[in-house]
Amino acid sequence: MRPSPVRTWLILVVLTLATMAVGLPATAAPWLAGLVVLALALAKGRLIVLDFLELRHAPPLWRGLVTAWLWGVTGLAFLAGLVPLLLAA
C-alpha cells in the first residue's frame, strides 16, 4: 500500500516544526542540537526521496544509491560542524 502524499506532507510539517523547536533556543550543548537537526533533516530527506520522488517501489539499487547519498551529505555536514570544535580544543 502506498502512503498518502497528504500523510507524508503532514509528517514533514511536524518534522520541520521539531527542527525549529530544537534549533531556535540557546542550549547548553549546541553540538547536540545540531546533531538532532541533522538527524531530522535526514529523516525528511528520506521521506521526500521515498514518497515524493517515488523511490519506495524502485529497484533496491536506486533506493540504496540515493539513501547512501543522503547519508553521505549528512555525514559531511556533521563533520563540517565538528571542525570548529576540534580546532578550538
N, C-alpha and C positions, 0 to 999 in steps of 0.2 A: 504494500500500500504506500502510495506517495504522500509525503507530508504536505499539508496545505500551505500555500505561499503566505496566507494571512497568519497562520500559526508561526511560521518561520520568522515573518516580519515582526510579530509581537515579541518573540524571543530575542530578536536582535535589538528591539527597542529597550527591553528590560536589561540586556547586557550593556547597552550604551549608557543607560541611567546608572547601572552599577559601576561602570568605568568612571563616570563623572563623580559619583559618590566617593570612590576610592581616591581619585586623583585630585580633587579640589581641596580637601582640608590639609592643613600642615600636620604631618605626622612625625613621630619621633624617629621612625625608620623609613626615610623616603625611598630607599632601595627596595624595601618590601612592597611599598605601594606601586613602584614601577614594575616590579615583577608581577603583581596581581593585574595591573593594567595590560601588560604584555600577554598574560595568560588569557584575559578576557578578549583581547584583540585576536589571538589565535583561535579561540572558540568561535568568534564572529566570522572570521575568515573561512573557517571550515564549514560553517553553516551556509555561507554565501556560495562557496565552491560546490558543495553537495546539492543544495536545493535550487539556488537561482541559476547557477551555471549547469545544473542538471548532470553532475558527475556521479550522483549517487548510484545510478544504474549503468555507468560507463564501465568499460573494461578495467580490471584491477590495476593494470599498468598505469593508465591515465590518472586514476584516483591516487595511486601511490606517488606518482611524479609530482602532481600538484600539491599533495599533502606534504611531501618532502620539501618542496619549495617553500610552503608556508612555514614549516618548522625551521628551515634554513634562514629565512628572513627574520623570523622572531629571535632565533638564536644569535644572529649577528647584531640585532638591535640590543639584545641583552648584554652582549659583550661590549658593544659601544658604550652602554651605560656603566659598565664596570671599569672602563679605562680611567675616568677621572678619579674614581675611588681608589684604584690601585696606585695612581700617580701621586695622590695626596698622602698615601701612607708612607 
